[in-house]
C-alpha cells in the first residue's frame, strides 16, 4: 500500500494564480481531510469528506474548494492564491466506525505564495 | 480559549530522563483522545490513543482525566530518537473531527 500520497511536494505561486493540490489514498478509507499547518497555529482543518460525493467545511475553508468524486481522491483547489495561504498542507484519511480510528497523513505540500 | 492547549516547550532533557507533557481541552463533549508525534518537516503519526483507565506502551504512558479535561503523556528513559514535536489531539462532534494542539517540542540531548 502506498498509503496517502500528495502531489506536488513543493509549489511556488504568484498572488492570484489558482492550482490544485492532489491527494489520493489506497486504503479504502471513507474519511478524508485537508489541514494546513502554520508556525504556532497547529494543524487546522480546511475541508473534510465522509465519503464520495459528501464534503463539508472545517475551521478555515475560505479560499479553498474540494470535491470527492471517488473514494480514493480528494483534491484541494486554491481559487486565487494569496500570501496568507503560504503554508504546509497535509491530506489525511481514516476509516469511519464506532470509534475514532488512527488518521494517516500524506507527506505534505509546501506552498509559497509570493 | 483554544480548544486544545499545550505548553509549546521546548523541553530540553538529557538522555535517560523522564519527561511529562500536559494538555487541556475545552469541549466536555469530546469523545476520543490521542497523542501524535511529528518529526521536523514530516507528517504527524499516531503515537498512542489515550483512555480513561490510562494506558502504557513501552516507555510511554498516557492518562486522561475527563473531570479536569486534562491529558498527559509521560516518557521514561528518554532516547535521542524521541526528539520530536508531540501533538495532543481530541475528537469531537459529528464525523469525529480531530482538533490538534499546537504541539510540545522535545529535544533529548547526550
HADDOCK unambig.tbl for C-alpha pairs under 7 A between the chains (distance, minus, plus):
assign (segid A and resid 40 and name CA) (segid B and resid 102 and name CA) 6.16 0.50 0.50
assign (segid A and resid 41 and name CA) (segid B and resid 102 and name CA) 5.71 0.50 0.50
assign (segid A and resid 42 and name CA) (segid B and resid 100 and name CA) 6.36 0.50 0.50
assign (segid A and resid 42 and name CA) (segid B and resid 101 and name CA) 5.95 0.50 0.50
assign (segid A and resid 42 and name CA) (segid B and resid 102 and name CA) 3.94 0.50 0.50
assign (segid A and resid 42 and name CA) (segid B and resid 103 and name CA) 6.83 0.50 0.50
assign (segid A and resid 43 and name CA) (segid B and resid 100 and name CA) 5.88 0.50 0.50
assign (segid A and resid 100 and name CA) (segid B and resid 32 and name CA) 6.66 0.50 0.50
assign (segid A and resid 100 and name CA) (segid B and resid 96 and name CA) 6.61 0.50 0.50
assign (segid A and resid 102 and name CA) (segid B and resid 46 and name CA) 6.52 0.50 0.50
assign (segid A and resid 104 and name CA) (segid B and resid 45 and name CA) 6.94 0.50 0.50
assign (segid A and resid 105 and name CA) (segid B and resid 43 and name CA) 6.03 0.50 0.50
assign (segid A and resid 105 and name CA) (segid B and resid 44 and name CA) 6.59 0.50 0.50
assign (segid A and resid 106 and name CA) (segid B and resid 43 and name CA) 6.53 0.50 0.50
assign (segid A and resid 107 and name CA) (segid B and resid 42 and name CA) 6.31 0.50 0.50
assign (segid A and resid 107 and name CA) (segid B and resid 43 and name CA) 5.32 0.50 0.50
assign (segid A and resid 108 and name CA) (segid B and resid 43 and name CA) 6.57 0.50 0.50
